[in-house]
Amino acid sequence: MKASAALTLVFLALAVFHCSEAKIDKAKKEAAIKKCQAETSASDEDVKKVRKEHVVPESEEGKCFIACGFNTYDMLKDNRINLEGVNAFFEKLYDEQEKRDIAIKAAASCAATESISGLNECHVAAKYFACLQRHPDFVKMKEDFDV
């Protein structure tokens, strides 16, 4: 289960910024994006890469922007995935259990395969975010995101 939480954190970076309006308030989501951009000094280009292109920005600020998004939804704790936060986020994001299972399976896979030892929080979040983008079933769900 810890592995699924780690992988789920990566997904969170994407999902945090592309939330379904069904259960996650759009105004709160946009406020969180602005807050994270201001706190990390991420450029508009960094934000675009995460939100629209679904890629990890090259800059440290862009990577920290992803981490801030994870932290906003309590998905990162002590530089590790917080399983309770991850599960709570996916329950808000998807009504369908099948979609939650796909996201968690992808997160578990990334947690099992990605080495995060010695990385700072920004690089941990960026590494998981990138890993999630390599999972075909997860990537198909991008169409569900409110971009």
Secondary structure as UniProt FT lines:
FT   HELIX           2..17
FT   TURN            21..23
FT   HELIX           26..40
FT   HELIX           44..48
FT   HELIX           49..53
FT   HELIX           60..72
FT   TURN            73..74
FT   STRAND          76..77
FT   TURN            78..79
FT   STRAND          80..81
FT   HELIX           83..93
FT   HELIX           97..113
FT   TURN            117..118
FT   HELIX           121..132
FT   TURN            133..134
FT   HELIX           136..140
FT   HELIX           141..144
//
